[in-house]
Amino acid sequence: MEYFKTYLWFKMHNSPPLDKDLSDEEWKNNANLYWSRFTHLEERLPKKVYQLFKSRSFHDATLKGLNIKQSNHKYKNVVNLEISITDSEGDWIVTYSNVLTFNLKYMEQTIGQGFNDWAYDELLDFNDKYLSHEIIFASGALVHVIFPDKNIKVEKL
């Protein structure tokens, strides 16, 4: 995470008031920098996806599943990733097509906690052809996907 740093997330929720205030301020500054950068993705994301992430967050959504699919497309294997979540508005699937890289960092911190809720995410440019989406969960678990421009879809079920 480049802007919504994991250490800040934990400091804001587990620190004395003075440290928490400093962490909150740094978080707000980073959020402004992130949203400034996010606006440059308008032409690189599908219009509906750009508008969705610009207008709402999946903060506090519950992870239902991760599904990795491999298919053969024009004589090459293609990897797609689906993330299923539910929030107060219903069930959603975020689909990444033709994934270049997928990383999952998970270590159970508290028995029975699992991933916990979707905390924050960053959807950024990775280079001039690929985008990056990192999602941090309240447990500290992290999902990071790198995929080609326009190859993300969000569906409300």
C-alpha distance (Angstrom), angle and dihedral (degrees) to the residues before:
residue distance angle dihedral
M1 . . .
E2 3.77 . .
Y3 3.80 100.7 .
F4 3.80 108.7 12.0
K5 3.78 94.3 54.2
T6 3.78 119.2 -159.4
Y7 3.81 93.0 -134.0
L8 3.83 89.8 54.4
W9 3.80 91.2 50.5
F10 3.80 90.6 55.4
K11 3.82 94.8 41.1
M12 3.80 91.2 53.1
H13 3.79 90.8 54.0
N14 3.82 102.0 35.2
S15 3.82 108.6 32.8
P16 3.81 138.5 95.6
P17 3.84 113.7 -93.8
L18 3.84 96.7 -96.2
D19 3.81 93.3 50.3
K20 3.80 89.4 43.6
D21 3.83 91.4 53.9
L22 3.81 91.6 50.7
S23 3.80 90.7 47.3
D24 3.81 91.2 48.5
E25 3.80 90.3 52.8
E26 3.80 92.7 49.4
W27 3.83 89.6 47.2
K28 3.82 91.4 52.8
N29 3.82 92.1 48.9
N30 3.80 91.0 48.8
A31 3.81 90.8 47.8
N32 3.81 90.4 55.7
L33 3.81 90.6 50.1
Y34 3.81 91.1 47.7
W35 3.81 95.1 51.0
S36 3.78 90.6 47.7
R37 3.80 89.5 55.2
F38 3.82 93.5 41.6
T39 3.82 91.4 61.8
H40 3.82 88.6 66.7
L41 3.83 89.7 66.1
E42 3.79 95.2 67.8
E43 3.83 93.8 104.4
R44 3.81 93.7 39.3
L45 3.80 98.1 55.0
P46 3.79 128.5 61.0
K47 3.81 107.0 -93.2
K48 3.83 94.6 -116.0
V49 3.81 92.2 48.9
Y50 3.80 92.6 48.8
Q51 3.80 91.8 49.7
L52 3.80 92.2 45.8
F53 3.81 95.5 52.1
K54 3.81 90.8 41.3
S55 3.79 92.6 54.1
R56 3.81 104.9 35.1
S57 3.77 145.2 18.4
F58 3.77 133.9 -139.8
H59 3.81 88.8 -137.2
D60 3.83 109.1 151.0
A61 3.82 92.8 13.7
T62 3.80 114.1 143.7
L63 3.78 119.2 -122.4
K64 3.79 111.2 -124.4
G65 3.78 98.8 175.0
L66 3.77 153.0 -31.0
N67 3.78 116.7 -132.6
I68 3.80 123.2 -170.7
K69 3.79 114.6 -163.0
Q70 3.78 126.9 -172.4
S71 3.77 120.4 -165.2
N72 3.77 136.6 171.1
H73 3.79 113.1 -113.1
K74 3.79 121.2 175.8
Y75 3.80 94.1 -23.9
K76 3.79 96.6 -46.6
N77 3.77 132.9 90.6
V78 3.79 115.1 -112.6
V79 3.80 123.3 -161.5
N80 3.80 119.8 -148.5
L81 3.79 126.1 -177.1
E82 3.80 128.1 -153.8
I83 3.78 123.9 -165.6
S84 3.81 114.0 -165.4
I85 3.79 117.6 -159.2
T86 3.78 139.4 164.3
D87 3.78 128.9 -149.9
S88 3.80 139.1 161.5
E89 3.83 90.2 -69.1
G90 3.81 95.6 51.5
D91 3.79 140.8 -97.9
W92 3.80 123.0 -22.8
I93 3.79 138.3 -175.7
V94 3.80 121.5 -154.5
T95 3.81 109.4 -162.1
Y96 3.79 125.6 -166.8
S97 3.81 115.9 -166.6
N98 3.80 128.7 -154.5
V99 3.81 92.0 8.2
L100 3.80 115.5 -155.4
T101 3.81 96.6 -169.4
F102 3.78 134.8 4.4
N103 3.81 124.0 -174.8
L104 3.76 129.2 -179.6
K105 3.79 122.6 -169.6
Y106 3.77 112.6 -170.7
M107 3.77 132.2 153.5
E108 3.77 119.0 161.4
Q109 3.80 106.1 -117.6
T110 3.78 97.5 176.7
I111 3.78 121.0 28.3
G112 3.77 110.4 -107.1
Q113 3.81 95.3 10.9
G114 3.81 97.3 105.5
F115 3.79 114.9 178.0
N116 3.79 91.6 -32.4
D117 3.83 116.9 -160.4
W118 3.80 128.9 -18.6
A119 3.80 101.3 -99.6
Y120 3.81 109.0 179.4
D121 3.77 139.0 -23.9
E122 3.77 139.9 -162.1
L123 3.78 122.5 -148.4
L124 3.81 106.3 -168.6
D125 3.77 144.7 156.3
F126 3.81 110.9 -91.6
N127 3.80 94.8 -173.9
D128 3.81 135.4 -36.6
K129 3.85 93.4 -64.3
Y130 3.80 105.8 28.1
L131 3.78 137.2 58.1
S132 3.78 129.8 -151.7
H133 3.80 128.3 -143.3
E134 3.79 119.2 -170.8
I135 3.78 121.9 -177.7
I136 3.79 124.0 -170.1
F137 3.79 118.9 -161.3
A138 3.80 125.3 -152.4
S139 3.81 89.8 -105.6
G140 3.81 90.9 59.3
A141 3.82 92.7 -104.4
L142 3.78 112.3 144.6
V143 3.81 131.7 -156.1
H144 3.81 117.7 -167.0
V145 3.82 123.0 -176.0
I146 3.81 128.3 179.9
F147 3.80 115.1 -164.8
P148 3.82 139.9 157.7
D149 3.80 121.6 -84.2
K150 3.82 113.7 -78.5
N151 3.84 92.2 12.3
I152 3.79 97.6 118.2
K153 3.77 127.7 90.9
V154 3.81 130.4 -177.0
E155 3.80 118.6 -160.9
K156 3.78 129.0 -175.1
L157 3.78 108.8 -146.1
